[in-house]
Amino acid sequence: MLKPKSSLKIQQQKSKYHLLGLIGQGQFGQVYCGIHRHNGRILALKNLYYQNLPTHQFLRELNILLELNHPNLVVCEGLENHRNGRFLVTDYCEGGTLRDLLEKENQFKLSLEVKLNLIRDVLLGLKYIHSRELVHCDLKPENLLLQITVDGWRVKITDFGISRSLHNTNRMASGLGDTGSPAYMAPERFYGKVSLSSDLYGVGVMLYELLAGERPFSGMPGEIMTAHLNRPVPTSLAIAPPIQAIIAKSMEKLQSKRYQSADEMLVDLIRARETLVQFPAPLMDITKTTPTISMDLDHQREFPERIVSLVCEGNLTYGVGVQYIYRFDGATMDKIPIPGQFKQWVNPGVTFLAGVGNDYGIYQINRNQLLTLYKTTTESITVIGTGRWIAISETLNHHQFKVFNPRHPHVRRRSQPRFSQPKQLLSLDPYHGLAIEGHHDHTLLRLFNRRGGWFSVLKLPMRTQRFMASAFKPYSFFGLEDHNGFLLDLKPYRVQRIALDINPNLMGNCLWGYAIAAVTGEVLLLNQQGERLAKLQLPAPLTAIAGWGERGLMAATGQGKQGLIHYLNLAELLSTHHHQESVID
């Protein structure tokens, strides 16, 4: 049960950490994502209430965590008390758990190399744990957290609540919840005995599950126990013989026949990976191709020139051509001349950036006229804004950053940041924005406020190309990296990769999800969770795409010098998908 907001507010006022959001509910309390107020680090805060977790049990796990420090373990950063309990502060893993990744296998398939690297990370963490004479005793996908890396994920082992010291391995389980998870337990674990090879048995089960798509044994707890005690490990056509041999050895019934160390199993795993992985493979691949469906148009509208950008503001739609911005509703249409080449919307439907050569400006649409808010002599300029402020990043002789109120455009706050010009600016809320700075192996997200002040820097270990704000969820974005899409949430901080089966050039944020499109006319529809709904084939070339109402889509295509906007009603498609999800649940 969540604590009242007032109580949580008191806790935050006394804390070094600002809570960004709830990320999970455990047996003994909530787990929050938080940011350190002084250094900006993102951390996990496990809120443990006194009445739920006895002090001796808490101190035992804390003592274990404080002694462990390894890249493949969740490391404890400290402890903070508050009036209702205490926060256990640990590493934060924005990629969720291995279980989350496994449950996405109906959407995409991880490459063999990635799967073997995940198990490699587990074994590296176990090698360290076992060197400290500890047995984890509860290895399972739910206890393997994931951090995003530029080439995949890094596994971090967590939850040492029922771990055992090698000096006390024969202690019988003290009660329910203190035994582990039957699906991943070695035979001796059902009798309260453990050894180092007990953990390796669980690794073998997870390796089988990663490659075969199911656990080797399933059923009711009693049936699972019987299988672990008596049945041989099943073979799977999805598992190559070298890996099957590793699984069989790690899951031997007798401890003496198993791998005796994590290092021994790791050597065999690396040897098998070198044999089986001959060429680099995509990080993720589509499990099954998204079906291309045909859909009747609701209606369409013709234009005397190609439309290169689309946006909806309330009942109005704005279509950007080469010479004009067309503002229209169902009955009327206005034409507003563009001073130069349109570059981007600053505040959709109100303010935009346009120009040519060394003459660029920010213009505001006032009825059928344009007001000039800002002029510059460089095309190296990036802009974003809301109704309350506009932020400008430009490079003349050096990088300059300016923020001003569009009602008072001549009153500007200036700064000269000591970093390169961001490739994109994003508005977060009425008071804050993000500057996106790209590097060869990571992306920096710099937070600023409407007064031009700079705050936290978030390092995203991905080579990103472009971000698009969500139309239905604050502090959320869809983005593109080298070959995939991703969802980024900031409150709380989460990153979810999404496999795409098109090469996108265009993105549209919609109230029902996202539309990802290629100029060839392919349009991939994703729901709010990033799951593929369907694929459309529209006439080429596709020049712009955007959401239309609550359940629709607008797509602009070109025919010679003429432009055409197609309107599609997706209500039936969205309802069918929602019904299918309800049946599955």
Helices and strands as residue ranges (DSSP letters): H 5-13, E 17-25, E 30-36, E 42-49, H 55-66, E 76-82, E 85-91, H 98-102, E 108-110, H 112-131, E 134-135, G 141-143, E 144-149, E 152-157, E 164-165, G 166-168, G 182-184, G 187-191, H 196-212, H 221-230, H 241-250, G 255-257, H 262-276, E 284-286, E 292-293, E 299-303, E 309-313, E 316-320, E 324-328, E 333-337, E 341-347, E 351-356, E 359-366, E 369-376, E 381-385, E 390-395, E 399-405, E 408-415, E 424-427, E 432-438, E 443-449, E 454-460, E 464-469, E 476-481, E 484-490, E 493-499, E 506-510, E 513-517, E 522-527, E 532-537, E 542-548, E 552-559, E 562-569, H 571-584
